[in-house]
Amino acid sequence: VALKRMLNFNVPPVKNSTGEPVWKVLIYDRFGQDIISPLLSVKELRDMGITLHLLLHSDRDAIPDVPAVYFVMPTEENIDRMCQDLRNQLYESYYLNFISAISRSKLEDIANAAIGANAVTQVAKVFDQYLNFITLEDDMFVLCNQNKELVSYRAINRPDVTDTEMETIMDTIVDSLFCFFVTLGAIPIIRCSRGTAAEMVAVKLDKKLRENLRDARNSLFTGDTLGAGQFSFQRPLLVLVDRNIDLATPLHHTWTYQALVHDVLDFHLNRVNLEESAGTESTPSGARPKKKNKKSYDLTISDKFWQKHKGSPFPEVAESVQQELESYRAQEDEVKRLKSIMGIEGEDEGAISMLSDNTAKLTSAVSSLPELLEKKRLIDLHTNVATAVLEHIKSRKLDVYFEYEEKIMSKSTLDKSLLDMISDPDAGTPEDKMRLFLIYYISSAQAPSEIDLEQYKKALMDAGCNLAPLSYIKQWK
């Protein structure tokens, strides 16, 4: 809603207006692109009047009679480039939207550039959007995708992290959380574990919220913003937890559809990228091997199958794809059958009575064609994705890993020794083996004895594992 409002020049879109949208250009940086792409498709952007969407730092031509909506982070390079656009008089008017709040000094830089370029009248609006977070689903969001290694478990837990780096990481996290609550229009009750990074974030966020509320006139949570009127006593609970509380879960091999796609395929911001294996037909000797085709699919809210099955165990998903395919084929055969009946010359009575009956059926069949085609597209998509996942499961024995790790984590008896799993050359990649052993190490009540540990280490090294994670976890434990 906040994005649509922004693209409509910061006025809430009117529901029943039949008029054409105003044609405009959207200019974003990589951060803006990541925020928009999981939420709005190109078609939706076009419906809102966006004819072109371009990256801020690409070479852009002047389009002097079109308004431009900018959606960027307030960084030095971005501000410089915007000032350059003003000087070059690229567009008719400029709507400047910043993903998180812009500082006073940078605003002044833009103002100076506008005066210098004699373009003050063309800068129509400047807005802080407070949208510095990426929404992947109705109730799930992530903080960043660009330079995500800067805000990660590793960044916070590195032994050589300096205080200034730590401050920067904390500020980035706090800024995103603050943006989220501004967009939600609610002030949370914050709970956190003590003495951890979570506490640092909580203290900073608390301070930022309080400072904003102190100035009643400029507060983001009152007045006529998006969230106004929702300012109530029903406050959401924000629980901040440190990852160290539970390190085994992110290492665990999973068994549900969405988690498997995330684990074994290249899946970012709701888009999965697959390499199609080249066809099995033999290539003539001396010919160049076929190039692998890359395909990418969006797994979004509008994909009914994904919504229904993303939390299901993988075997159920495979069955459901099969059922969908069968019901699709039945519908397709029905359309074909009706077409063949329509070709009958109307001589005998029976055919004519059948015809009038079938005309109605055919009309309904034809009207359901777009729906059929969409169904076909989804079936193909999930057949391809599920097949790719299945190849990984088979080649790496992921089902065995999943069951074995479940037993370790629930402390039930193991039917096969861990050493056998690690030294089995057919079971999984070195990384899979390392993950399995780390889960065992984290979950066990007492650490294995030195003699056992040496044995495991040797097996892991023979399997080609990098032992650095183990020494980290050992120290951590």
C-alpha positions as CSV (number, residue, x, y, z in Angstrom):
1,V,0.0,0.0,0.0
2,A,2.8,2.4,0.9
3,L,4.6,1.7,-2.4
4,K,1.4,2.2,-4.5
5,R,0.8,5.4,-2.6
6,M,4.4,6.6,-3.4
7,L,4.0,5.7,-7.1
8,N,0.9,7.7,-7.2
9,F,2.8,10.9,-6.2
10,N,2.2,10.2,-2.5
11,V,-1.6,10.6,-2.8
12,P,-3.7,7.5,-1.9
13,P,-4.9,5.9,-5.2
14,V,-8.6,6.5,-5.8
15,K,-10.5,3.3,-6.1
16,N,-13.2,4.0,-8.7
17,S,-11.4,6.6,-11.0
18,T,-11.7,5.4,-14.6
19,G,-9.2,8.0,-15.9
20,E,-5.8,7.0,-17.4
21,P,-3.0,7.0,-14.9
22,V,-0.4,9.7,-15.2
23,W,2.5,8.3,-17.2
24,K,5.8,8.5,-15.3
25,V,9.3,7.2,-15.0
26,L,10.5,5.3,-11.9
27,I,14.1,5.6,-11.0
28,Y,15.5,3.4,-8.2
29,D,18.8,2.1,-6.9
30,R,19.6,-1.5,-6.1
31,F,18.0,-1.2,-2.6
32,G,14.8,0.2,-4.1
33,Q,14.7,-2.5,-6.8
34,D,14.9,-5.2,-4.1
35,I,12.0,-3.6,-2.1
36,I,9.7,-3.3,-5.2
37,S,10.5,-6.5,-7.1
38,P,8.9,-9.1,-4.7
39,L,5.7,-6.9,-4.3
40,L,4.9,-5.4,-7.7
41,S,5.2,-7.1,-11.1
42,V,6.0,-5.2,-14.3
43,K,2.4,-5.5,-15.3
44,E,1.2,-3.9,-12.0
45,L,3.8,-1.1,-12.4
46,R,2.4,-0.5,-16.0
47,D,-1.1,-0.3,-14.7
48,M,0.0,2.4,-12.3
49,G,1.5,4.4,-15.2
50,I,5.1,3.5,-14.9
51,T,6.3,3.2,-18.5
52,L,10.0,2.9,-17.7
53,H,11.9,1.8,-14.6
54,L,15.6,2.4,-14.6
55,L,18.5,2.1,-12.2
56,L,19.8,5.5,-10.9
57,H,23.4,4.8,-11.9
58,S,22.7,3.6,-15.5
59,D,23.0,5.8,-18.5
60,R,19.6,7.5,-18.9
61,D,18.4,9.7,-21.7
62,A,16.5,12.9,-21.1
63,I,12.7,12.7,-21.3
64,P,11.8,16.3,-20.7
65,D,8.0,16.0,-20.6
66,V,7.6,13.2,-18.0
67,P,7.5,13.3,-14.2
68,A,10.1,11.1,-12.5
69,V,9.6,9.3,-9.2
70,Y,12.9,8.5,-7.5
71,F,13.1,5.7,-4.9
72,V,16.6,5.5,-3.5
73,M,18.7,5.3,-0.3
74,P,20.1,8.7,0.8
75,T,23.7,7.8,0.2
76,E,26.5,10.2,-1.0
77,E,26.7,8.7,-4.6
78,N,22.9,8.7,-5.0
79,I,22.6,12.3,-3.9
80,D,25.4,13.4,-6.3
81,R,23.7,11.6,-9.2
82,M,20.3,13.2,-8.4
83,C,21.9,16.6,-8.4
84,Q,23.5,15.8,-11.7
85,D,20.0,14.8,-13.1
86,L,18.7,18.2,-12.0
87,R,21.6,20.0,-13.7
88,N,21.1,18.0,-16.9
89,Q,17.3,18.8,-16.8
90,L,16.4,15.2,-17.5
91,Y,12.7,15.2,-16.6
92,E,9.7,17.5,-16.3
93,S,9.3,17.2,-12.5
94,Y,11.0,15.3,-9.7
95,Y,9.4,13.4,-6.9
96,L,12.2,12.4,-4.6
97,N,11.5,9.5,-2.2
98,F,14.1,8.2,0.2
99,I,14.0,4.7,1.5
100,S,15.1,5.7,4.9
101,A,15.3,9.2,6.4
102,I,17.6,11.7,4.7
103,S,19.9,13.9,6.8
104,R,19.6,17.7,6.9
105,S,23.0,18.3,5.3
106,K,22.2,16.0,2.3
107,L,18.9,17.8,1.8
108,E,20.8,21.0,1.7
109,D,23.1,19.6,-1.0
110,I,20.0,18.8,-3.2
111,A,18.6,22.3,-2.5
112,N,21.8,23.9,-3.6
113,A,22.0,21.8,-6.8
114,A,18.3,22.7,-7.6
115,I,19.1,26.4,-7.2
116,G,22.2,26.1,-9.2
117,A,20.4,24.3,-12.0
118,N,17.4,26.7,-11.8
119,A,15.2,23.7,-11.2
120,V,13.6,24.5,-7.8
121,T,10.1,24.6,-9.2
122,Q,10.5,21.2,-10.8
123,V,11.3,19.4,-7.6
124,A,7.6,18.6,-6.7
125,K,7.9,16.6,-3.5
126,V,10.6,15.2,-1.2
127,F,9.5,12.4,1.0
128,D,11.1,10.1,3.6
129,Q,9.3,6.8,2.9
130,Y,10.6,4.7,5.8
131,L,10.5,1.5,3.7
132,N,13.9,0.1,4.4
133,F,12.8,-3.5,4.6
134,I,11.9,-6.2,2.1
135,T,8.5,-7.8,2.3
136,L,8.5,-11.3,1.0
137,E,5.1,-12.4,2.2
138,D,2.1,-10.9,4.1
139,D,3.7,-11.8,7.4
140,M,7.4,-12.2,6.6
141,F,10.1,-9.6,5.9
142,V,13.9,-9.4,5.7
143,L,16.0,-6.5,6.5
144,C,18.4,-6.3,3.6
145,N,19.6,-8.1,0.4
146,Q,22.3,-5.7,-0.9
147,N,25.5,-6.1,1.1
148,K,23.8,-8.6,3.3
149,E,27.1,-9.9,4.6
150,L,27.4,-6.6,6.5
151,V,24.3,-7.5,8.6
152,S,24.8,-11.2,9.3
153,Y,25.4,-13.6,12.1
154,R,29.1,-13.7,11.0
155,A,29.5,-9.9,11.0
156,I,28.3,-9.7,14.6
157,N,30.2,-12.7,16.0
158,R,33.5,-12.1,14.3
159,P,36.3,-12.0,16.9
160,D,38.0,-9.1,15.3
161,V,34.8,-6.9,15.0
162,T,35.6,-3.3,16.0
163,D,33.2,-1.1,18.1
164,T,32.6,1.2,15.2
165,E,31.7,-1.7,12.9
166,M,29.4,-3.0,15.5
167,E,27.7,0.4,15.9
168,T,27.1,0.5,12.1
169,I,25.6,-3.0,12.1
170,M,23.3,-2.1,15.0
171,D,22.3,1.2,13.3
172,T,21.4,-0.6,10.1
173,I,19.2,-3.2,11.9
174,V,17.6,-0.5,14.0
175,D,16.9,1.7,11.0
176,S,15.1,-1.2,9.2
177,L,13.0,-2.1,12.2
178,F,12.1,1.5,12.8
179,C,11.0,1.8,9.2
180,F,8.9,-1.3,9.6
181,F,7.0,0.1,12.6
182,V,6.5,3.5,11.0
183,T,4.9,1.7,8.0
184,L,2.9,-0.4,10.3
185,G,1.9,2.7,12.3
186,A,2.3,0.9,15.6
187,I,4.7,1.2,18.6
188,P,5.9,-2.1,19.8
189,I,6.5,-3.5,23.3
190,I,10.1,-4.7,23.1
191,R,11.4,-7.8,24.8
192,C,15.0,-9.2,24.4
193,S,17.5,-11.6,25.9
194,R,20.1,-9.8,28.1
195,G,23.7,-9.4,27.4
196,T,23.5,-10.2,23.7
197,A,23.5,-8.3,20.4
198,A,19.6,-8.4,20.7
199,E,19.8,-6.2,23.7
200,M,21.9,-3.6,21.9
201,V,19.4,-3.5,19.1
202,A,16.5,-3.2,21.6
203,V,18.1,-0.3,23.5
204,K,18.8,1.6,20.3
205,L,15.4,1.0,18.8
206,D,13.7,2.0,22.1
207,K,15.7,5.3,22.1
208,K,14.8,6.0,18.5
209,L,11.1,5.4,19.1
210,R,11.1,7.6,22.2
211,E,12.9,10.5,20.5
212,N,10.4,10.4,17.7
213,L,7.4,10.4,20.0
214,R,8.7,13.2,22.1
215,D,8.1,15.8,19.3
216,A,4.4,15.5,19.0
217,R,4.0,17.7,16.0
218,N,6.5,15.8,13.8
219,S,5.9,12.4,15.2
220,L,5.6,9.7,12.5
221,F,3.0,7.8,14.5
222,T,0.4,10.5,14.8
223,G,-1.0,12.9,12.3
224,D,-2.3,12.0,8.8
225,T,0.3,9.4,7.9
226,L,-0.6,5.9,6.6
227,G,-0.8,4.4,10.1
228,A,-2.7,7.2,11.8
229,G,-5.8,6.1,13.6
230,Q,-4.2,2.8,14.3
231,F,-2.4,4.4,17.2
232,S,-4.1,2.4,19.9
233,F,-3.5,0.5,23.1
234,Q,-3.2,-2.7,21.1
235,R,0.5,-2.7,20.8
236,P,2.4,-5.5,19.0
237,L,5.0,-7.4,20.8
238,L,8.5,-7.3,19.3
239,V,10.7,-10.2,20.5
240,L,14.4,-9.9,19.6
241,V,16.3,-13.1,19.9
242,D,20.0,-13.9,19.5
243,R,20.7,-16.6,16.9
244,N,23.1,-18.2,19.4
245,I,20.1,-19.5,21.4
246,D,19.5,-22.1,18.7
247,L,22.3,-22.7,16.2
248,A,21.2,-26.2,15.3
249,T,18.0,-25.3,13.4
250,P,19.6,-23.3,10.5
251,L,22.0,-26.2,9.9
252,H,19.2,-28.8,9.8
253,H,18.3,-30.4,6.5
254,T,14.6,-29.7,5.9
255,W,11.8,-31.6,4.4
256,T,9.1,-29.0,3.5
257,Y,8.7,-27.6,0.0
258,Q,9.6,-23.9,0.6
259,A,12.5,-24.7,3.0
260,L,14.0,-27.3,0.5
261,V,13.8,-24.8,-2.3
262,H,15.6,-22.3,-0.1
263,D,18.2,-24.8,1.0
264,V,19.2,-26.6,-2.3
265,L,18.3,-24.1,-5.1
266,D,19.2,-20.6,-5.9
267,F,16.3,-18.8,-4.3
268,H,16.3,-15.0,-3.5
269,L,13.5,-12.5,-3.0
270,N,10.8,-15.0,-4.0
271,R,12.6,-15.8,-7.3
272,V,14.1,-19.2,-8.0
273,N,16.8,-19.7,-10.7
274,L,17.2,-23.1,-12.2
275,E,19.7,-24.5,-14.7
276,E,17.9,-26.8,-17.0
277,S,20.0,-29.9,-17.7
278,A,20.7,-30.2,-21.4
279,G,18.7,-32.9,-23.2
280,T,19.9,-36.5,-22.9
281,E,20.0,-37.1,-26.6
282,S,23.6,-37.9,-27.6
283,T,25.5,-35.1,-29.2
284,P,27.5,-36.0,-32.2
285,S,31.2,-36.5,-31.5
286,G,33.2,-33.2,-31.9
287,A,30.1,-31.1,-31.5
288,R,30.1,-28.5,-28.7
289,P,28.2,-29.6,-25.6
290,K,24.8,-27.9,-25.4
291,K,24.7,-24.8,-23.2
292,K,22.5,-25.1,-20.1
293,N,19.5,-23.0,-20.2
294,K,18.8,-20.8,-17.2
295,K,15.3,-20.3,-16.1
296,S,13.9,-18.2,-13.4
297,Y,10.4,-18.4,-11.8
298,D,8.7,-16.1,-9.4
299,L,7.0,-17.9,-6.4
300,T,4.6,-15.2,-5.3
301,I,1.4,-14.6,-3.3
302,S,-0.7,-15.0,-6.5
303,D,0.6,-18.5,-7.1
304,K,-2.2,-20.6,-5.6
305,F,-0.3,-23.9,-5.6
306,W,2.7,-22.3,-3.8
307,Q,0.5,-20.7,-1.2
308,K,-1.2,-24.0,-0.5
309,H,1.8,-26.4,-0.5
310,K,4.9,-24.4,0.5
311,G,4.7,-25.7,4.1
312,S,3.9,-29.3,3.0
313,P,6.4,-32.2,3.3
314,F,8.0,-32.8,-0.1
315,P,6.4,-36.2,-1.0
316,E,2.9,-34.6,-0.6
317,V,3.9,-31.8,-3.0
318,A,5.0,-34.3,-5.7
319,E,1.6,-36.0,-5.4
320,S,-0.3,-32.7,-5.6
321,V,1.6,-31.7,-8.8
322,Q,0.5,-35.0,-10.3
323,Q,-3.1,-34.5,-9.3
324,E,-3.2,-31.0,-10.7
325,L,-1.7,-32.3,-14.0
326,E,-4.4,-35.0,-14.2
327,S,-7.3,-32.6,-13.6
328,Y,-5.8,-30.2,-16.2
329,R,-5.6,-33.0,-18.8
330,A,-9.2,-34.0,-18.1
331,Q,-10.3,-30.4,-18.7
332,E,-8.2,-30.2,-21.9
333,D,-9.6,-33.4,-23.3
334,E,-13.1,-32.1,-22.6
335,V,-12.4,-29.0,-24.7
336,K,-11.0,-31.2,-27.5
337,R,-14.0,-33.5,-27.5
338,L,-16.4,-30.6,-27.7
339,K,-14.5,-29.2,-30.7
340,S,-14.7,-32.5,-32.5
341,I,-18.4,-32.7,-31.9
342,M,-18.9,-29.2,-33.3
343,G,-17.5,-30.4,-36.6
344,I,-20.5,-32.7,-37.1
345,E,-22.7,-32.0,-40.2
346,G,-26.2,-31.4,-38.7
347,E,-28.0,-34.2,-40.6
348,D,-29.3,-36.6,-38.1
349,E,-31.5,-35.4,-35.3
350,G,-29.3,-36.7,-32.5
351,A,-26.4,-34.6,-33.6
352,I,-28.4,-31.5,-33.7
353,S,-29.9,-32.0,-30.2
354,M,-26.4,-32.8,-29.0
355,L,-25.1,-29.6,-30.7
356,S,-27.4,-27.2,-28.9
357,D,-26.5,-28.9,-25.6
358,N,-22.8,-28.7,-26.4
359,T,-22.8,-25.1,-27.6
360,A,-23.4,-24.1,-24.0
361,K,-20.7,-26.4,-22.8
362,L,-18.2,-25.1,-25.4
363,T,-18.9,-21.5,-24.6
364,S,-18.2,-22.2,-20.9
365,A,-15.1,-24.2,-21.9
366,V,-13.8,-21.4,-24.1
367,S,-14.4,-18.8,-21.3
368,S,-12.4,-21.0,-18.9
369,L,-9.4,-21.1,-21.3
370,P,-7.3,-18.3,-19.7
371,E,-7.8,-20.0,-16.4
372,L,-6.6,-23.3,-18.0
373,L,-3.5,-21.7,-19.5
374,E,-2.6,-20.2,-16.1
375,K,-3.1,-23.6,-14.5
376,K,-0.8,-25.1,-17.1
377,R,1.8,-22.5,-16.4
378,L,1.8,-23.2,-12.7
379,I,1.9,-27.0,-13.2
380,D,4.9,-26.6,-15.5
381,L,6.6,-24.3,-13.1
382,H,6.2,-26.6,-10.1
383,T,7.0,-29.7,-12.1
384,N,10.4,-28.1,-13.0
385,V,11.1,-26.8,-9.5
386,A,10.1,-30.0,-7.8
387,T,12.1,-32.1,-10.2
388,A,15.2,-29.9,-9.5
389,V,14.7,-30.4,-5.8
390,L,14.2,-34.1,-6.2
391,E,17.5,-34.5,-8.1
392,H,19.3,-32.9,-5.0
393,I,17.4,-35.2,-2.6
394,K,18.4,-38.3,-4.6
395,S,22.0,-37.4,-5.2
396,R,22.7,-36.2,-1.7
397,K,20.3,-38.6,0.3
398,L,18.7,-35.6,1.9
399,D,15.8,-37.7,3.2
400,V,18.3,-39.8,5.2
401,Y,20.0,-36.7,6.6
402,F,16.6,-35.1,7.6
403,E,15.5,-38.2,9.5
404,Y,18.8,-38.7,11.2
405,E,19.1,-35.0,12.3
406,E,15.5,-35.1,13.6
407,K,16.5,-38.1,15.8
408,I,19.6,-36.3,17.1
409,M,17.6,-33.1,17.9
410,S,14.8,-34.9,19.6
411,K,17.3,-37.1,21.5
412,S,15.9,-40.4,20.3
413,T,18.0,-43.5,19.7
414,L,20.0,-43.7,16.5
415,D,19.8,-46.7,14.3
416,K,23.0,-46.1,12.4
417,S,26.3,-44.8,13.8
418,L,27.3,-41.2,13.0
419,L,30.7,-42.4,11.8
420,D,29.1,-44.6,9.1
421,M,27.0,-41.6,7.9
422,I,30.1,-39.4,7.6
423,S,32.3,-42.0,5.9
424,D,29.6,-43.1,3.4
425,P,30.9,-41.8,0.1
426,D,27.5,-41.7,-1.5
427,A,25.7,-39.7,1.1
428,G,25.8,-36.0,0.5
429,T,28.4,-33.3,-0.1
430,P,31.2,-32.5,2.4
431,E,29.0,-29.5,3.5
432,D,26.0,-31.9,4.3
433,K,28.3,-34.0,6.5
434,M,29.7,-31.0,8.3
435,R,26.1,-29.8,9.0
436,L,25.2,-33.2,10.3
437,F,28.2,-33.3,12.7
438,L,27.7,-29.8,13.9
439,I,24.1,-30.5,14.8
440,Y,25.2,-33.6,16.7
441,Y,27.9,-31.5,18.5
442,I,25.6,-28.7,19.4
443,S,22.8,-31.0,20.6
444,S,24.8,-33.5,22.6
445,A,24.6,-33.1,26.4
446,Q,28.3,-33.6,26.9
447,A,30.9,-33.0,24.2
448,P,32.4,-36.2,22.7
449,S,35.7,-37.3,24.3
450,E,39.0,-36.2,22.7
451,I,39.6,-39.7,21.3
452,D,36.1,-39.9,19.6
453,L,36.5,-36.3,18.4
454,E,39.8,-37.2,16.7
455,Q,38.1,-40.1,15.0
456,Y,35.3,-37.9,13.7
457,K,37.8,-35.2,12.6
458,K,39.7,-37.8,10.6
459,A,36.5,-39.1,8.9
460,L,35.4,-35.5,8.2
461,M,38.7,-34.7,6.6
462,D,38.7,-37.8,4.5
463,A,35.2,-36.8,3.3
464,G,36.8,-33.5,2.2
465,C,35.3,-31.2,4.9
466,N,36.7,-27.9,6.0
467,L,37.1,-28.1,9.8
468,A,37.0,-24.4,10.5
469,P,33.2,-24.4,11.4
470,L,33.9,-27.2,13.9
471,S,36.6,-25.3,15.7
472,Y,34.3,-22.3,15.9
473,I,31.4,-24.3,17.4
474,K,33.8,-26.0,19.8
475,Q,35.0,-22.6,21.1
476,W,31.4,-21.3,21.2
477,K,30.2,-24.3,23.2
